[in-house]
Each structure stands twice: as C-alpha cells, then as structure tokens.
C-alpha cells in the first residue's frame, strides 16, 4: 500500500514539474514573440537627401550623418535609402517614405518644391539639418518660410564652436533622456530673424543658452533668441540646426536627440 502511495506521489511530482516547465517555455515564447513583434512594428522607410557639390564641411557632416543613421536603421529595424538626386522629390518617388531627411541642402527647382509641399501637406515627415532650412531674400519660397514657422536666416558664428544648449521641453519624445542642459559639440549656429519662437504653432525644443554670448571669433553672435531645434506643429517636421562640425555625431547625449528624432517621426500616429 505504502509503495503505491510513494509511486503516485512521484508521478504527481513529475507531472507538476512537467507542467511548470511547459508554462515557463510558453512564457519565454511569449516574451520573445512580443519583442519580435515590437521590432517588426517599427519598420518604416526613410529617404535621406544630400548633396556632394556643396560646402566641403557640409558634405563631411552629411556623410557622418549617413553612417550614424545607417547603424540606427539596423538597430531599430527601419529602412534607410539615400540619394543625391533631388529630382526624387516627386510624388511617386516619395510615396513609400514616411520620413525624408535633408542633410545639407534643400530643393531648388519649382517642381521639387511643389512635390515637397504636397508631400508635407499630406502627412509626410521631414527632418531638416543645418543649411537645409537656409533661406533669405533671394530664396523666393514663401511656403517654406511659413513651414519653418517664419524663420529667416539672419547670421551665424564663425568658426564652429561648442555651445551650452538648454532643453526647453524635456517631456517631448525628441528630448527623452536628455539632461536639462548639455555642452553640444562644435557647430555653426544659426540665428533666425524673426525667431520661430514667436509663431504660436512652433514648439521650440532646444535653445542656445545665452551664457554662450558672445559666440564666434571672425563672425560673432552677441545676443538674441537662438532656437536650435524646433517643430512647426502644423506639420510632421523637425528642424535641427546641427550639421557643421567634425564631432556633430560624436557626442552620446546629442546622438540620443538624433535617434529620438528619427523614431518620433518614423513611428508617430
Ligand atoms: Zn554650415
């Protein structure tokens, strides 16, 4: 009788341990599959425009940007295509892309401009870097000025210099994980007049801290409100002033900003 009881006890224990093992395997499978599903969900397509015939420093930084975003594409499972052909700014070529980048130039012809306006007015995404937003009295593209929130290029510092930046809104997806201030690598900082901050639709995310003034040696910025990163909330757009300097992509804090920016406009609803 005792032997039968012992055998039943052993069998129950075995059954229990088999059950626990099966449950653990199921849990692990669930964790792995949900991780995989999340990675899959991130898939979106980005097209980066740049030019090789522009200011050599702008070409160099654009190439650093491409290397950085290429690594990021592998890490976050999105597709990055690149082109120096600005005529790809047309309706059919832009169609597959949730987001486009302008690394060191902007559209030139009326056709490219019209296609870009249509793309942005219909929910396209854009991140413009540095000179990509440059406009002055000779640009003759009023739509683009309002798209930037009214910002017109006024002046810049020279040579490139590091600067303390203040994060205006640390709750925004683009500034997630950034400290309240950080020392940004050397860059050519642009001052805009009027400042885009005056536009009620503009949300400024990073600003050059006034403690940097005067900044520059040959060309000096002595004062003024200098937003560095902002979005015009009427569009899926972000302007980032960085893009001129050997170490622009060499700072982990700043790289977090670049990474957040791509993920924000690549995956927002
Ligand atoms: Zn520059």
Boltz pocket constraint, residues with backbone or C-beta under 6 A from the ligand:
constraints:
  - pocket:
      binder: B
      contacts: [[A, 58], [A, 130], [A, 131], [A, 188], [A, 243], [A, 244]]
      max_distance: 6.0
